[in-house]
Amino acid sequence: MTRSAPITLYYSPQTRATGTRVLLEELGAPYDLHVLNMKTGEQRQPAYLAINPLGKVPAIRHGDALVTEQVAIYIYLADLFPKAGLAPALDDPMRGPYLRWIAYYGSSFEPAVIDKFMKHETAPVTQSPYADYDSMLGALEAQLSKGPYLFGDRITAADILWGVAFNWTMMFGIVPKKDVFVRYAERITSRPAFQRIGAEDAAMAAQHAAAAGV
Ligand SMILES: N[C@@H](CCC(=O)N[C@@H](CS)C(=O)NCC(=O)O)C(=O)O
């Protein structure tokens, strides 16, 4: 497959797919949107379950490659467009830490925030994938305190992932609005790509609600 094969982003506004779209914009990547109206349940129809059997967005198709799961998509896309400089190269000493903090999002942060949001009884630290909520968030806070980005002055695709994640988890009151998280999220959400997609998302979400009659 050629790098220049078309990219399709399976998308719904104001979801976890928003961050992927922001990343595509930050990368200057050409892409098409395949929009799903989640308010009418399009994500659970057979056509989309054939793309992602979990019925979740984001997913991308790049030529013959179908990629689901945000962390995989972020790594894949940032590597696909190296000129944007958002992915440390394989021989860059930052590559390992970069992968660590991207994987941390899916393996530790997401299960922790969902447990917290749903008020689930949590597993003992030795069995929980994230130890406990405070340790999970404390490790992030320590890393971000060095600032302004996860790896100092250098912005990477991991910062797009985390900036968008802090924005929505603070909005839902799951993550506390500590200065370090608020300032970090603002660094990403004030960028033109997030502003542009945020405005388009608001309009698209209103259209979806109207189409669903809600
Ligand atoms: N593990 C997935 C989770 C994605 C996810 O939870 N997406 C939500 C949107 S924020 C979704 O598609 N929900 C639709 C549904 O379950 O009906 C990932 O990291 O990409």
The ligand as an SDF file (V2000), in Angstrom:
LIG
                    3D

 20 19  0  0  0  0  0  0  0  0999 V2000
  -11.6600    1.6600   22.8750 N   0  0  0  0  0  0  0  0  0  0  0  0
  -12.1740    2.6170   21.9240 C   0  0  0  0  0  0  0  0  0  0  0  0
  -13.3020    3.3780   22.5860 C   0  0  0  0  0  0  0  0  0  0  0  0
  -13.9650    4.3790   21.6540 C   0  0  0  0  0  0  0  0  0  0  0  0
  -15.3010    4.8530   22.2160 C   0  0  0  0  0  0  0  0  0  0  0  0
  -15.6320    4.6120   23.3790 O   0  0  0  0  0  0  0  0  0  0  0  0
  -16.0700    5.5490   21.3560 N   0  0  0  0  0  0  0  0  0  0  0  0
  -17.4080    5.9920   21.7200 C   0  0  0  0  0  0  0  0  0  0  0  0
  -17.5620    7.4760   21.3970 C   0  0  0  0  0  0  0  0  0  0  0  0
  -16.8260    8.5260   22.5690 S   0  0  0  0  0  0  0  0  0  0  0  0
  -18.4310    5.2980   20.8320 C   0  0  0  0  0  0  0  0  0  0  0  0
  -18.1680    5.0780   19.6720 O   0  0  0  0  0  0  0  0  0  0  0  0
  -19.6260    5.0030   21.3730 N   0  0  0  0  0  0  0  0  0  0  0  0
  -20.7320    4.5580   20.6050 C   0  0  0  0  0  0  0  0  0  0  0  0
  -21.4760    3.3750   21.1670 C   0  0  0  0  0  0  0  0  0  0  0  0
  -20.8970    2.6030   21.9270 O   0  0  0  0  0  0  0  0  0  0  0  0
  -22.6310    3.2060   20.8100 O   0  0  0  0  0  0  0  0  0  0  0  0
  -11.0780    3.5550   21.4480 C   0  0  0  0  0  0  0  0  0  0  0  0
  -10.1840    3.8870   22.2420 O   0  0  0  0  0  0  0  0  0  0  0  0
  -11.0680    3.9620   20.2810 O   0  0  0  0  0  0  0  0  0  0  0  0
  1  2  1  0
  2  3  1  0
  2 18  1  0
  3  4  1  0
  4  5  1  0
  5  6  2  0
  5  7  1  0
  7  8  1  0
  8  9  1  0
  8 11  1  0
  9 10  1  0
 11 12  2  0
 11 13  1  0
 13 14  1  0
 14 15  1  0
 15 16  2  0
 15 17  1  0
 18 19  2  0
 18 20  1  0
M  END
$$$$
